[in-house]
Structures are given as C-alpha cells and as structure tokens.
C-alpha cells in the first residue's frame, strides 16, 4: 500500500476554500488557520478526507474570552486542535465569534469525538454549537446561571486572614474562635 505524498495544508485549504481562510498565523512552529465560522465543518471534512492531508484526529477544542480586549475580530476565539497521525503533523483551526451571538456549527459529524469538548465549551464559555446532538451541560449543574470561564463572570472568593484584618474576617466567621 502506498501512502500519498503529504501536501501543504495551508495552500490546499486556500485553494479549495478561498473565501474561508481569513488569516494564517505561524508561531512557535505551529500553524493556525483563522477561518470564517461558516466554513468550519466543510474545511474540517476536507482536512480529514483529502489524500495528502488526512487530519484524522481532533485532539481538543478550546475557547478563549478576549474580553475586554476588542482588538480581535470577535470576543470569543474557538480553536480546533488537529493531528494527522499518518503524516505526524499538527494544525489548528481557529474562528472568532461575536459577543452578542457566539455560534458556530458543530463538527461532531466530522469527528464524533468533538461531542464532549464542544459541550465543555458550551457549558463553561457559552458558545453555541449549532446542530450539536446533545446540548446538556457537562460540568456545571443544569440550573447553573452563567458561564464560569467568561472573563466578566463574577468571582466568588474569600479574603484570606492576615494579622492586619483579623477583626474584619472574624466578624464574618462567628465560629472561627472556637
């Protein structure tokens, strides 16, 4: 059995989907294709099925909230981390989504293993994956309000006790002296 010669994923995607690629970022030996969100499932299927590419493993899906830094095309960035096991190389797909409606189509039809990582991003960041087969929360209780990984999510923390604030802390902890 002969293995097809590896081809450049950036040039292949640009040729097949010229309107899909918004930017290419090379950093630290890694390549990121910044895509128009409308083309994510089509580009993902193309990368998985094209001889010379064969990105057959979705290793992770992650999301970043860039709030309040709006020097990017959208508040949220969703990254798909791909691996071609045949050619032993990695590629990242990234989309930027707006604050008011962070929606991108699911890739569970391309990689069924995307189910839980997409649910985690939905649960923790509030990004909706259109067409996802199971939109239940995965980490937080069903009745939880909000998305804890958003940067504007209120923090709930307890002030640590030091010598200068002992009286203030004990006022809120009546059993601390026991």
Helices and strands as residue ranges (DSSP letters): H 9-16, E 21-27, E 30-35, G 37-39, H 40-49, E 57-65, E 76-84, E 89-97, E 103-105, H 114-125, E 128-130, H 166-172
